[in-house]
Amino acid sequence: MKVREYQESLEEKILSPYATLSKNTKGRQKPEQKCDVRTEFQRDRDRIIHSKSFRRLKHKTQVFISPEGDHYRTRLTHALEVAQIARTIARALRLNEDLTEAIALGHDLGHTPFGHAGEDILNKITTTGFSHNVQSLRVVDFLEGEDGLNLTFEVRDGILNHVWGRTPATLEGRVVQFADRIAYINHDIDDAMRAGILKEDDLPKDCLKILGFSKRERINTLIRDIIKNSMDKPEISMSEDVFYAMQTLRSFMFENVYIGSEAKKDESKAKYIIQALYEYFMSNCSALPDDVKKNIDRFGKEQAIVDYIAGMTDRYAMRKFYEFFLPSPWNKL
């Protein structure tokens, strides 16, 4: 028996009846010969980890734009924290941990430079609109590698539908939805305190009494509550009081950190950079790299430019802005 087949047989024996078995995947857009060692979802996870888009997340904003401190979160560390929380929940519920991890690691691959500020301005100025979850799917379907990563349906579905308001086809995808929210609420509180924007006493006391007074306690409470309320059920859910506390804490973060705080003082500058680059490339296609020019024939000019800008890191976007809009020092002797 091949190693993969042995792992698939273990999934059948060990996993919940509500789990997604890798042998039952709906498959890939382009058929491929299966690996002798890894299951289909393990292959997807590995392809995401080894992609350039995943590596670029280390220089993309989470909340603080291009932070100088070593300990502020980036999109990469966020993805890793989401994956850790999601794996813990999936393992306890006997769901498919490999599928859960692949979705978690790939869910933000399409995020723009400068975080949601970049997403907001691209959504405003483009004719087709922009959302990072749809762009993340474009990355794995078309933009990464020669012609996309050719991931399984279940991973692609989880990436597209990780945002709230959408319904993933698998419980593993639903776990990632919850893990994403748990991760960013709590690590953004941590970063905001590090930056001096929040103090412990600022956090709503009614939420802390339910969830806990430290990041560790809050994450532990949220994970345990999901496990308790979802065990041996065909759904992922939380208790009413814990869910209310989580949502209230999230609303507090929007009011005090995500909108109008010191962390967001440069958002207008970030949006200006994105819009300026978009308008420049729309009028100067010759300035685009050769691989982006090739995509114009494939996707159309605007989409190729949006794909290029969305894939930029914060520092690369600033470097291109400097190159096109600021004078270079005269260096001829």
Secondary structure, DSSP 8 states (H G I E B T S, - for coil): --HHHHHHHHHHHHS-TTS--GGG---BSS-----SSS-HHHHHHHHHHTSHHHHHGGGSBSSSSS--STTS-BHHHHHHHHHHHHHHHHHHTT--HHHHHHHHHHTTTT--TTHHHHHHHHHHHSSS---HHHHHHHIIIIISTTT----BHHHHHHHHT-STTS--SSHHHHHHHHHHHHHHHHHHHHHHHHTTS--GGGS-HHHHHHH-SSHHHHHHHHHHHHHHHHTTSSS----HHHHHHHHHHHHHHIIIIITTSGGGTTHHHHHHHHHHHHHHHHH-GGGS-HHHHHHHHHH-HHHHHHHHHHT--HHHHHHHHHHHHS-------
